[in-house]
Amino acid sequence: MEKTTRRNYAEILRDEMYMRSRITAALQQSPKTIPEIAEELGHPADEVLIWLMGMRRSGLIAELPKGKVDDYYKYKLREQEEKC
């Protein structure tokens, strides 16, 4: 297994505004988990987590309730929540 080097936290935060539009586009199709979003974007899950929590703090996304305790949370756009 190849070990990858992690990017500096400041570099990850610098990409946040650019990644918001890409994450929003991914979530417009359907609610997704962090690993699903990471795979779609081609970025590590730990970076996606940082961007998602920034979007959650800003009120742009919300997590759905988990079906089982071991499941991942699925995230959706806040505007989808208001339409339901």
N, C-alpha and C positions, 0 to 999 in steps of 0.2 A: 504494500500500500504506500503510495507516494504521499509524503508529508507536504502540505501546502503552508506557505507563510501567511500569517494574518496581516490584513492591512491595518494601518494606524487608525485609531478611533476618529481622529480629526478628518481623515480622508473619507471615512464612511459617512460622517455627518455632512461633509461637503456635497456628497451625492444625493442627499435627502430630497431636495426640491425637484431634481430631475427624476428621481425614482418614484415620487408621488404620482406623477402622471402615468407611469408604466404600471404601478400597482393598481391605480384606479381603473385602468383599462382591463387589467386581469380580473378584477373583482366585479366589473360590470357584467361579465358573462355569467358568473355564479359565485356564491360564497366559497372560499377556499381556506385550507390550512396553511400554516407557514411553510412546511415542506413542499406543498403543491405550488405555492407562489414562487418559492426559491427555484424550483425546477423550471417553471415557466420563464422566469427572468434570467436564469443562468447565473445566479449569484448564490453565495453561501447562505444557509438558513440563519446564521447568527447576524449577518448584515441585514437581512430582510426583517428579522425581529426588531432591530433598532429602528428601522424606517417605519414599520407598522406601529410600534409603540408611540412614535412621534405623531403619526396620523391619528391614533386613538386619543392621545392627549389633546389634540386639536379638535376632536369631535368629528373627524371625517369618516371614521369607520367604527364599527361596533362588533363585539364577538357574539356569536350565537351560543345558546346553551349546549352543553355537551350531552350526547346520548348516553354515554357510559363514562365512568371515571377515567378509564385509560385512553379515551379518545383525545385527539387534538382539538383545540378550539377552532372553529371556522370563523372567518372574518368576512364581513360584508360592508358595503358602503352605507353610510348613515341615511342617505336619501332613499335607499331601497327600503329601509326600515319604516320611514314615514309614509311610503306608498301603500304598505300592507295594511 
